[in-house]
Every structure is written in C-alpha cells, then in structure tokens.
C-alpha cells in the first residue's frame, strides 16, 4: 500500500480519535458495479458488512453513484473513509491511502464521474469550519470500461489486501474489529446481481455496450 505523507497540521486534534465509539464514523463504498472494477468499493462495503462486526460508532454503506448526495456525510460525520478506484498511473491493484487534503492536489485522480464529484465535494466542504476528516482508500483498477458485473482476475487477487487496508484504517479510529463470517467475494457479487431484475440487467448492459 502507498500512503501519502502529509503535514500533521492537517490532522484534527488527536483527542477526537481516542474513542472511536464517541465519534460519528462511516465507511462509504462508491462506484458503479456495472463497469467491472469500478464496483470494487461497492463490493468491499458489502463484504465488510457481511463478514465483520465493529465495536464502536461505525456505519458502512453502499454509496453507489450517489454523487453530490454524499455531501451530507462529509458535513455531519467526524470521520469518513471512502472506498473507491483511483485513476493514478501505477500498476493494477496498487492501493493508496490518501487524506482529503492530498487528494485535492491530485488532478489525475479525476477520471470517472464519481471521482470528479468526490473531489468537487471535498473542495466545497473545505471552506466550512466543521467537516469530516476524509480518507480515500483507493485501488488502481484494470478495467472500468467493460460493461459487466464482477472484478477482473487481477483485482480479485488484490481484494483481500484492499479489505485489510480498510480494516487497519478503521482500527486507527480506535474501533475494535471482529471477523464473524467468511462470505466469499463471489457470493457478494452474486447477491448484488440477484438484487436486480435479471431482465433489467440484460437490457442495461446491452444498451450500454451499444453506446461504447
């Protein structure tokens, strides 16, 4: 994992993370599961909910393509962890931990629609006196173009490390993490596909492929 180094002046007072249970914390998986690896954040959020229990004030949600509706979380929570792809020139599967202040300086990050929206929301929130401490846990995708649900083989191989990196970041908020289940990634993907009407999926993917 690559961790961007930053000046500790950027950090909120250490006292606010001494008791994660007293803070409002949230993990948000963002992306679009219809475009292969772009769904990794979504899959990760469901994987965490299915397999782990967290002893502290923590929510984990599927943020999907909510876009600017995510602004609420940036304004009302103390700590926000975003799980997403990152459009940085590096090898597939490389994982980055990027504090929001560093993310604002990464122009190359803004490639997909939700990446653009996240950066723009952070820019807006930065002018407010009170806003969340935002961290991006991002991974370099292989394919975010093909219209198909499920990760590429290269990304599947890196998925466990992506989850572990997220778990470690949650623990940094002084939240205890316990694994209680062993639901596989393949089952997570299958369940998400099943949450859609199969005929609707076929129609959507057919229409998208025709326009690519």
matplotlib code that plots the C-alpha trace (Angstrom):
import matplotlib.pyplot as plt

x = [0.0, 1.2, 0.4, 0.6, 2.7, 1.2, 1.9, 0.4, -1.0, -3.7, -4.9, -7.7, -6.8, -5.7, -8.2, -11.1, -9.9, -9.0, -12.5, -13.9, -17.1, -17.7, -17.3, -19.6, -17.7, -18.7, -17.2, -18.7, -18.2, -18.6, -18.6, -20.7, -20.9, -21.9, -18.4, -16.1, -13.5, -15.3, -17.6, -14.8, -15.8, -19.4, -18.3, -15.9, -18.6, -21.0, -18.1, -17.3, -21.0, -21.3, -18.1, -17.3, -18.7, -17.4, -17.4, -17.8, -19.9, -19.3, -21.6, -20.8, -22.9, -23.1, -22.7, -23.0, -23.3, -25.0, -22.7, -23.3, -25.8, -22.7, -22.2, -24.4, -21.9, -19.0, -20.8, -22.4, -19.8, -16.4, -14.5, -15.3, -13.5, -14.2, -13.5, -13.0, -10.8, -8.1, -7.1, -3.3, -0.6, 0.6, 0.3, -3.1, -4.0, -1.7, -3.5, -3.4, -4.4, -5.0, -6.0, -8.5, -6.1, -3.7, -6.4, -7.3, -3.9, -4.1, -5.6, -5.0, -7.4, -10.4, -11.2, -14.5, -17.7, -17.8, -14.1, -14.8, -17.8, -15.9, -13.1, -15.6, -17.5, -14.2, -13.4, -16.7, -16.5, -13.0, -14.5, -16.7, -15.3, -16.6, -16.4, -15.3, -11.8, -11.9, -9.6, -9.7, -8.7, -8.2, -7.0, -5.8, -8.3, -7.6, -10.9, -13.6, -14.9, -16.3, -20.0, -20.0, -20.6, -17.7, -14.0, -11.2, -9.0, -6.1, -8.4, -9.8, -6.2, -5.8, -9.2, -8.1, -5.4, -7.9, -10.1, -7.2, -6.1, -9.6, -9.8, -6.5, -7.8, -11.0, -8.8, -6.9, -10.2, -9.9, -12.8, -12.5, -12.9, -14.0, -14.4, -17.6, -18.3, -16.5, -18.8, -16.7, -16.4, -18.0, -21.1, -21.2, -21.2, -23.8, -26.1, -25.8, -26.6, -29.6, -30.8, -31.5, -34.2, -32.2, -34.0, -33.3, -29.6, -29.5, -31.3, -29.0, -25.8, -27.0, -27.8, -24.5, -22.4, -24.2, -23.1, -19.5]
y = [0.0, 3.5, 6.1, 9.7, 11.6, 14.8, 17.5, 16.7, 20.2, 18.8, 16.4, 17.0, 17.1, 13.6, 13.6, 13.1, 9.7, 8.4, 7.0, 5.9, 5.0, 8.7, 9.8, 9.5, 7.4, 6.0, 3.8, 4.5, 2.3, 4.2, 3.3, 1.6, -2.2, -2.3, -1.4, -4.3, -2.9, 0.3, -1.7, -2.6, 0.0, -1.3, -4.9, -4.1, -2.3, -5.3, -7.7, -5.8, -5.8, -9.5, -10.6, -8.3, -6.8, -3.4, -2.4, 1.3, 4.0, 3.0, 2.7, 1.0, 1.9, 1.2, 4.8, 3.6, 6.6, 8.9, 11.7, 15.0, 13.4, 12.2, 15.8, 15.1, 12.6, 14.9, 17.6, 15.5, 12.9, 13.2, 10.6, 9.4, 6.6, 6.3, 3.0, 3.6, 3.2, 5.8, 6.9, 7.2, 5.9, 2.8, -1.0, -2.6, -3.5, -0.9, 0.5, 4.1, 5.8, 9.4, 12.1, 14.5, 17.5, 15.5, 14.3, 17.9, 18.2, 15.1, 16.4, 13.0, 11.3, 12.9, 10.4, 8.7, 10.7, 9.8, 10.6, 14.1, 14.5, 13.4, 15.9, 18.7, 17.9, 18.0, 21.3, 22.7, 21.2, 22.6, 26.1, 25.1, 25.4, 22.0, 19.0, 15.4, 14.1, 12.3, 9.5, 7.7, 4.1, 3.7, 0.9, 1.0, -0.8, -2.8, -2.3, 0.3, 0.3, -3.1, -3.4, -6.5, -7.1, -8.5, -7.8, -8.7, -11.5, -9.1, -7.1, -10.2, -11.2, -7.8, -7.7, -9.2, -6.6, -3.8, -5.1, -5.5, -1.9, -0.7, -2.7, -1.2, 2.3, 1.5, 0.3, 3.6, 5.2, 3.0, 0.8, -2.9, -5.3, -8.9, -11.3, -13.3, -14.8, -16.0, -14.9, -15.1, -12.2, -14.3, -14.7, -10.9, -10.3, -12.9, -11.5, -8.0, -9.3, -11.1, -7.8, -6.6, -8.0, -10.2, -8.9, -5.3, -6.1, -7.6, -4.5, -2.1, -3.8, -4.3, -0.6, 0.5, -1.8, -0.4, 3.1, 2.3]
z = [0.0, -0.8, 1.9, 1.0, 3.6, 4.9, 7.4, 10.8, 10.9, 8.6, 11.3, 13.7, 17.4, 18.4, 21.3, 18.9, 17.7, 21.2, 21.5, 18.1, 19.9, 20.7, 17.2, 14.1, 11.7, 8.3, 5.6, 2.1, -0.8, -4.1, -7.7, -10.3, -10.3, -14.0, -15.1, -13.9, -11.5, -10.9, -8.5, -6.1, -3.5, -3.5, -3.2, -0.4, 1.6, 1.3, 2.2, 5.4, 6.4, 5.8, 7.5, 10.3, 13.5, 14.7, 18.3, 18.0, 16.4, 12.8, 9.8, 6.5, 3.5, -0.2, -1.6, -5.2, -7.5, -5.0, -6.2, -4.5, -2.1, -0.3, 0.8, 3.9, 5.2, 4.7, 6.7, 9.5, 10.3, 12.1, 10.1, 6.6, 4.8, 1.1, -0.8, -4.5, -7.5, -8.1, -11.6, -11.0, -13.2, -11.4, -11.5, -11.3, -7.7, -6.1, -3.0, -1.9, 1.3, 0.5, 3.0, 1.6, 1.6, -0.5, -2.8, -3.7, -5.3, -7.4, -10.7, -12.4, -9.9, -11.6, -14.3, -13.6, -12.9, -9.2, -8.7, -10.1, -7.8, -4.7, -5.3, -6.0, -2.8, -0.8, -2.3, -1.3, 2.3, 2.8, 3.1, 6.0, 9.5, 10.5, 8.2, 8.3, 8.3, 5.0, 3.8, 0.5, 0.4, -3.4, -5.6, -9.2, -11.5, -14.6, -16.4, -15.7, -19.3, -20.0, -19.1, -16.8, -13.2, -11.3, -10.8, -13.2, -12.1, -11.3, -9.0, -7.3, -6.3, -4.6, -2.9, 0.4, 0.7, -0.1, 2.7, 5.2, 4.4, 5.2, 8.4, 9.6, 8.9, 10.9, 13.8, 13.7, 14.8, 18.0, 16.8, 17.6, 14.6, 14.8, 11.9, 12.4, 9.0, 5.8, 3.0, -0.3, -2.7, -5.4, -3.2, -2.6, -6.3, -7.0, -4.3, -5.8, -9.2, -7.8, -6.2, -9.7, -12.0, -14.4, -17.4, -16.4, -16.1, -19.6, -21.0, -19.3, -20.3, -23.9, -24.1, -22.6, -24.8, -27.9, -26.9, -26.1]

ax = plt.figure().add_subplot(projection="3d")
ax.plot(x, y, z, "-o")
ax.set_aspect("equal")
plt.show()
